[in-house]
Amino acid sequence: MNTELDFQKFHGLDPKALGSASEAMLEEALETLVSGIDRLDQSAADKMQERLDGKIKPLRSLGVLEDIASQIAGIMGTPEPKINGRAVLLMAGDNGVVVEGVSAAPQEITAQMFYSYLRGEAGINVLARHGGAEVICTDIGIVSPLDPPALMARRVKNGTDNISKGPAMTRREALQAILTGAQIAAEAIDAGINLLATGEVGIGNTTPSAALISVFTGHSVEEVTGRGTGLKDEALKHKESIIKRAIEVNQPDPADPVGVLSKVGGLEIAALSGAILEAAYRRVPVILDGIISTAAALAAAKLAPHCAEYMISSHNSEEKGHEIGLRQLGINFRLDFHMRLGEGTGAALMFPMVDAALKIADEMATFNAAGVTTGEF
């Protein structure tokens, strides 16, 4: 059973000492986190559905809204769940593979956009505000220095290494990134937030995401690789060849998700995996964004299969590997807006949908209260 003491120790670790913990200590902390993730409360989910079935409407006629309400009830363990606070956890990191020409955008944009998020100017800031959410933006692995230096307090490494030449990072660095993401989620939850969404920034990160999805799903590189920031046909073929080379050079084993993340992943992706795991551990729903978030979710689900029950899907990204990754998780997308910005923008659009789902349960009249005749419908 999760206790306050567990959270203070952060799965057995000093929460201020992730950067100095040994690989063995980090492995043990991750195992503690993973082993504490239970299935959602099916009784609470069923009772929520009973509430919805009593409303003045044909049974299941509000479709996905009813699915979301029942899922959140099961996650929170109550047929009357309440959202107290919400946030987008936006993880930032650079990817060494950009030197291979896999992105149409220069790497310095990662740091430039990071400042834009902090100033509240970017697309995710606008959509998060619209959904009543804050944006918690964390540097996990940007290459360039940031000012003030305090912004780099949680940086694990100055960007990943080039995955087409060798591993993205060491196993210890991958573990540190995962647990740093988990810690960020834990702090948000401790502050009263009980609905999370995933976001990211990192030029070139659709390349490791496609590699991860290919490894975890068994689909070919061509099936899961998209145009990222807008690659033309020849550049897309080159990107596919780089991903194939990365997988061939690193030989990631899908049975070892930490190893896969360390070999062909990204620091921001690993941090998102940790945030997703912590959300499940703390019984908090987490909304997935696009292909990068879904790659992170696949790694999390490999570590703890039950954590997929805590994931709420959002949109169908234009990146073609995204839907393949969702299917592997057993999840369907809910919105199809032809988006590919990232940042958590698709996930943020689901905040109002979650509100709508719970308001149906709380505010819509029942047949008895409204004096409406029931029927076989």
C-alpha positions as CSV (number, residue, x, y, z in Angstrom):
1,M,0.0,0.0,0.0
2,N,1.4,3.4,-0.9
3,T,2.1,5.6,2.2
4,E,3.2,9.1,2.8
5,L,6.6,7.8,4.0
6,D,7.1,6.1,0.5
7,F,6.6,9.5,-1.2
8,Q,8.9,11.3,1.2
9,K,11.6,8.8,0.5
10,F,10.7,8.7,-3.2
11,H,10.6,4.9,-3.7
12,G,13.4,4.4,-1.2
13,L,15.7,7.2,-2.5
14,D,16.6,10.5,-1.1
15,P,14.6,12.8,-3.4
16,K,17.4,15.3,-3.5
17,A,20.0,12.8,-4.5
18,L,18.9,11.3,-7.8
19,G,21.9,12.7,-9.5
20,S,24.3,11.0,-7.1
21,A,22.5,7.6,-6.7
22,S,24.2,4.5,-8.0
23,E,22.8,2.6,-10.9
24,A,21.8,-0.2,-8.6
25,M,20.0,2.2,-6.3
26,L,18.1,3.7,-9.2
27,E,17.2,0.2,-10.5
28,E,15.8,-0.6,-7.0
29,A,13.8,2.6,-6.8
30,L,12.3,2.0,-10.3
31,E,11.3,-1.6,-9.2
32,T,9.7,-0.2,-6.1
33,L,7.7,2.3,-8.3
34,V,6.7,-0.3,-10.8
35,S,5.7,-2.9,-8.3
36,G,3.4,-0.4,-6.6
37,I,1.2,0.0,-9.6
38,D,-2.2,-1.7,-9.2
39,R,-5.1,-2.2,-11.6
40,L,-7.8,0.4,-11.6
41,D,-10.8,-0.1,-9.3
42,Q,-13.3,-1.9,-11.4
43,S,-16.0,-1.6,-8.8
44,A,-15.8,2.2,-8.8
45,A,-15.8,2.2,-12.6
46,D,-18.9,0.0,-12.7
47,K,-20.7,2.3,-10.1
48,M,-19.9,5.3,-12.3
49,Q,-21.4,3.5,-15.2
50,E,-24.5,2.8,-13.1
51,R,-24.8,6.5,-12.4
52,L,-24.5,7.3,-16.1
53,D,-27.1,4.7,-17.0
54,G,-29.6,6.4,-14.8
55,K,-29.4,9.7,-16.7
56,I,-32.1,10.9,-19.0
57,K,-30.6,9.4,-22.2
58,P,-30.4,6.1,-24.0
59,L,-27.9,3.7,-22.5
60,R,-24.3,4.5,-23.5
61,S,-25.5,7.2,-25.8
62,L,-22.7,9.6,-24.8
63,G,-20.1,7.1,-26.0
64,V,-16.5,8.2,-25.3
65,L,-17.6,10.7,-22.6
66,E,-19.0,7.8,-20.6
67,D,-15.9,5.8,-21.2
68,I,-13.8,8.6,-19.8
69,A,-15.9,9.2,-16.8
70,S,-15.9,5.4,-15.9
71,Q,-12.1,5.2,-16.5
72,I,-11.4,8.2,-14.2
73,A,-13.7,6.7,-11.5
74,G,-11.7,3.5,-11.7
75,I,-8.4,5.3,-11.6
76,M,-9.3,7.4,-8.6
77,G,-11.2,4.6,-6.8
78,T,-14.5,6.5,-6.4
79,P,-17.7,6.7,-8.4
80,E,-17.8,10.5,-7.7
81,P,-14.3,11.7,-8.8
82,K,-13.4,15.3,-8.7
83,I,-10.6,17.1,-10.6
84,N,-8.8,19.5,-8.2
85,G,-6.0,20.7,-10.4
86,R,-4.4,19.9,-13.8
87,A,-1.1,20.4,-15.4
88,V,0.9,19.6,-18.6
89,L,4.3,18.1,-17.7
90,L,6.5,19.3,-20.5
91,M,9.9,17.6,-20.6
92,A,12.7,19.2,-22.7
93,G,15.8,17.5,-24.2
94,D,18.0,17.5,-27.2
95,N,18.9,14.6,-29.4
96,G,22.3,13.9,-30.7
97,V,21.0,12.2,-33.8
98,V,20.2,15.6,-35.4
99,V,23.7,15.8,-36.7
100,E,22.6,13.2,-39.2
101,G,20.2,15.6,-40.8
102,V,16.9,14.0,-39.6
103,S,15.2,17.3,-38.8
104,A,14.3,20.3,-40.9
105,A,14.7,22.5,-37.8
106,P,18.0,23.5,-36.1
107,Q,18.8,22.2,-32.7
108,E,19.0,25.6,-31.0
109,I,15.2,25.9,-31.3
110,T,14.8,23.5,-28.3
111,A,16.3,26.1,-25.9
112,Q,14.6,29.0,-27.6
113,M,11.2,27.3,-27.3
114,F,11.9,26.4,-23.6
115,Y,12.1,30.1,-22.8
116,S,8.9,30.7,-24.7
117,Y,7.1,28.1,-22.6
118,L,8.3,29.8,-19.4
119,R,7.0,33.1,-20.7
120,G,3.6,31.5,-21.5
121,E,3.8,32.4,-25.2
122,A,3.7,29.0,-27.0
123,G,0.8,27.0,-28.4
124,I,0.8,24.7,-25.4
125,N,0.5,27.7,-23.0
126,V,-2.5,29.0,-24.9
127,L,-4.3,25.6,-25.0
128,A,-3.4,24.7,-21.4
129,R,-4.8,28.0,-20.2
130,H,-7.9,27.3,-22.2
131,G,-8.2,24.0,-20.3
132,G,-7.6,25.5,-16.9
133,A,-4.1,23.9,-16.6
134,E,-0.7,25.0,-15.8
135,V,2.4,24.1,-17.8
136,I,5.3,22.6,-15.8
137,C,8.3,22.8,-18.1
138,T,11.5,21.0,-17.1
139,D,15.0,20.8,-18.7
140,I,15.9,17.1,-18.7
141,G,18.6,17.2,-21.3
142,I,18.9,20.4,-23.4
143,V,22.4,20.8,-25.0
144,S,23.0,24.5,-24.5
145,P,23.3,26.2,-21.1
146,L,20.3,28.1,-19.8
147,D,20.1,31.3,-17.9
148,P,19.6,31.4,-14.9
149,P,21.5,28.1,-14.2
150,A,18.7,27.0,-11.8
151,L,16.7,26.1,-14.9
152,M,19.2,23.3,-15.4
153,A,18.8,21.8,-11.9
154,R,17.2,18.6,-13.2
155,R,19.3,18.2,-16.4
156,V,20.6,14.6,-16.6
157,K,22.9,15.2,-19.6
158,N,23.7,17.8,-22.2
159,G,21.6,16.0,-24.9
160,T,21.7,12.4,-25.9
161,D,24.5,11.0,-28.0
162,N,24.0,10.1,-31.7
163,I,22.0,6.9,-31.7
164,S,23.2,6.0,-35.2
165,K,26.7,5.6,-33.8
166,G,25.9,4.0,-30.4
167,P,23.7,4.3,-27.3
168,A,21.8,7.5,-26.7
169,M,22.8,7.4,-23.0
170,T,24.1,5.1,-20.4
171,R,21.7,2.9,-18.5
172,R,22.2,4.9,-15.4
173,E,21.4,8.1,-17.2
174,A,18.2,6.5,-18.5
175,L,17.2,5.4,-15.0
176,Q,17.9,8.9,-13.7
177,A,15.8,10.5,-16.4
178,I,12.9,8.1,-15.7
179,L,13.0,8.8,-12.0
180,T,13.4,12.5,-12.5
181,G,10.2,12.5,-14.6
182,A,8.5,10.5,-11.9
183,Q,9.6,13.0,-9.2
184,I,8.3,15.9,-11.2
185,A,4.9,14.1,-11.5
186,A,5.0,13.3,-7.7
187,E,5.6,17.0,-6.8
188,A,2.7,18.1,-9.0
189,I,0.4,15.6,-7.4
190,D,1.6,16.6,-3.9
191,A,0.7,20.2,-4.8
192,G,-2.9,19.1,-5.5
193,I,-2.9,18.3,-9.2
194,N,-4.8,15.1,-10.0
195,L,-5.1,15.3,-13.8
196,L,-1.8,15.3,-15.8
197,A,-1.0,15.6,-19.4
198,T,2.3,14.8,-21.2
199,G,4.2,17.3,-23.3
200,E,7.7,17.7,-24.7
201,V,10.1,19.7,-26.7
202,G,13.3,18.4,-28.4
203,I,14.3,19.0,-32.0
204,G,14.8,15.6,-33.7
205,N,12.8,13.6,-31.1
206,T,10.5,12.0,-33.6
207,T,13.5,10.0,-34.7
208,P,14.1,8.2,-31.4
209,S,10.3,8.0,-30.9
210,A,10.0,6.1,-34.2
211,A,12.9,3.8,-33.2
212,L,11.2,3.1,-29.9
213,I,7.8,2.3,-31.5
214,S,9.4,0.1,-34.1
215,V,11.2,-1.9,-31.4
216,F,8.3,-2.2,-29.0
217,T,5.6,-3.0,-31.6
218,G,7.6,-5.0,-34.2
219,H,6.5,-2.8,-37.0
220,S,8.9,-1.8,-39.7
221,V,10.8,1.6,-39.5
222,E,9.0,2.7,-42.7
223,E,5.6,2.0,-41.1
224,V,6.3,4.2,-38.0
225,T,8.4,7.0,-39.3
226,G,6.9,10.4,-40.2
227,R,8.1,13.7,-41.5
228,G,8.7,15.4,-38.1
229,T,9.1,19.1,-38.6
230,G,8.3,18.7,-42.4
231,L,10.9,16.6,-44.1
232,K,10.6,16.2,-47.9
233,D,10.5,12.7,-49.5
234,E,14.3,12.2,-49.9
235,A,15.0,13.5,-46.4
236,L,12.3,11.2,-45.0
237,K,14.1,8.2,-46.7
238,H,17.3,9.3,-45.1
239,K,15.7,9.6,-41.7
240,E,14.4,6.0,-42.1
241,S,17.9,4.8,-43.0
242,I,19.3,6.5,-39.8
243,I,16.7,4.9,-37.6
244,K,17.4,1.5,-39.2
245,R,21.1,2.0,-38.6
246,A,20.5,3.0,-34.9
247,I,18.5,-0.2,-34.3
248,E,21.1,-2.3,-36.0
249,V,24.0,-0.7,-34.2
250,N,22.4,-0.8,-30.7
251,Q,20.4,-4.1,-30.9
252,P,17.8,-3.0,-28.4
253,D,15.9,-5.8,-26.6
254,P,12.2,-5.0,-26.2
255,A,12.1,-7.2,-23.1
256,D,14.4,-4.7,-21.4
257,P,12.6,-1.3,-21.7
258,V,15.2,0.6,-19.7
259,G,17.8,-0.8,-22.1
260,V,15.7,0.3,-25.1
261,L,15.4,3.8,-23.8
262,S,19.1,4.0,-23.1
263,K,20.0,2.7,-26.5
264,V,17.6,4.5,-28.9
265,G,15.5,6.8,-26.8
266,G,15.7,10.4,-25.6
267,L,16.1,12.0,-22.2
268,E,12.7,13.8,-22.4
269,I,11.1,10.5,-23.5
270,A,12.5,8.6,-20.6
271,A,11.3,11.4,-18.2
272,L,7.8,11.2,-19.7
273,S,7.9,7.4,-19.1
274,G,8.7,8.1,-15.5
275,A,5.9,10.6,-15.1
276,I,3.4,8.2,-16.6
277,L,4.5,5.5,-14.1
278,E,4.3,7.8,-11.2
279,A,0.8,8.9,-12.2
280,A,-0.3,5.3,-12.2
281,Y,1.4,4.7,-8.9
282,R,-0.5,7.6,-7.4
283,R,-3.8,6.7,-9.1
284,V,-3.9,9.9,-11.2
285,P,-5.1,9.9,-14.8
286,V,-2.6,11.0,-17.4
287,I,-3.5,12.3,-20.9
288,L,-1.2,11.2,-23.7
289,D,-0.2,13.6,-26.5
290,G,1.3,12.5,-29.8
291,I,4.0,10.2,-31.0
292,I,6.7,11.2,-28.5
293,S,4.3,10.7,-25.5
294,T,3.1,7.4,-27.0
295,A,6.7,6.2,-27.4
296,A,7.2,7.0,-23.7
297,A,3.9,5.3,-22.8
298,L,5.0,2.1,-24.6
299,A,8.2,2.0,-22.5
300,A,6.1,2.6,-19.3
301,A,3.7,-0.1,-20.2
302,K,6.5,-2.5,-20.8
303,L,7.8,-1.8,-17.3
304,A,4.3,-1.9,-15.7
305,P,1.5,-3.3,-18.0
306,H,-1.3,-2.0,-15.7
307,C,-0.2,1.6,-16.1
308,A,-1.9,1.6,-19.5
309,E,-5.2,1.6,-17.7
310,Y,-4.4,5.1,-16.3
311,M,-3.7,6.6,-19.8
312,I,-6.3,8.7,-21.5
313,S,-5.7,9.2,-25.3
314,S,-6.2,12.5,-27.0
315,H,-5.6,13.2,-30.7
316,N,-4.3,11.2,-33.7
317,S,-1.0,12.8,-34.6
318,E,0.0,13.3,-38.3
319,E,3.1,11.2,-37.4
320,K,2.1,7.8,-38.7
321,G,3.7,5.8,-36.0
322,H,1.5,7.3,-33.4
323,E,-1.7,5.3,-34.1
324,I,0.4,2.1,-34.3
325,G,1.8,2.8,-30.8
326,L,-1.7,3.5,-29.4
327,R,-3.0,0.2,-30.8
328,Q,-0.2,-1.6,-29.1
329,L,-1.3,0.0,-25.8
330,G,-4.9,-1.1,-26.5
331,I,-6.0,2.6,-26.8
332,N,-8.0,4.5,-29.5
333,F,-7.5,8.2,-30.3
334,R,-10.4,10.5,-29.5
335,L,-9.6,13.6,-31.6
336,D,-8.5,13.9,-35.3
337,F,-7.4,17.4,-35.9
338,H,-4.4,16.7,-38.2
339,M,-2.0,18.1,-35.6
340,R,1.8,17.5,-35.3
341,L,3.1,20.3,-33.2
342,G,3.8,18.3,-30.1
343,E,4.4,20.2,-26.8
344,G,1.3,18.5,-25.3
345,T,-1.1,20.5,-27.5
346,G,-3.3,17.6,-28.4
347,A,-3.4,16.4,-24.8
348,A,-4.4,19.8,-23.6
349,L,-7.5,19.7,-25.8
350,M,-8.8,16.8,-23.7
351,F,-9.0,18.8,-20.5
352,P,-12.5,20.2,-21.5
353,M,-13.5,16.7,-22.6
354,V,-12.7,15.3,-19.2
355,D,-14.7,18.2,-17.6
356,A,-17.6,17.4,-19.8
357,A,-17.5,13.7,-19.0
358,L,-17.6,14.3,-15.2
359,K,-20.2,17.1,-15.5
360,I,-22.6,14.7,-17.2
361,A,-22.3,12.4,-14.2
362,D,-22.7,15.2,-11.7
363,E,-25.2,17.6,-13.3
364,M,-27.4,15.6,-15.7
365,A,-30.8,14.7,-14.3
366,T,-31.8,11.1,-13.7
367,F,-35.0,9.5,-15.0
368,N,-36.5,9.5,-11.5
369,A,-35.6,13.1,-10.6
370,A,-36.8,14.5,-14.0
371,G,-40.0,12.4,-14.1
372,V,-39.0,11.0,-17.5
373,T,-40.4,7.6,-18.5
374,T,-37.8,4.9,-19.0
375,G,-37.9,2.5,-21.9
376,E,-36.0,-0.3,-23.7
377,F,-33.4,2.0,-25.1
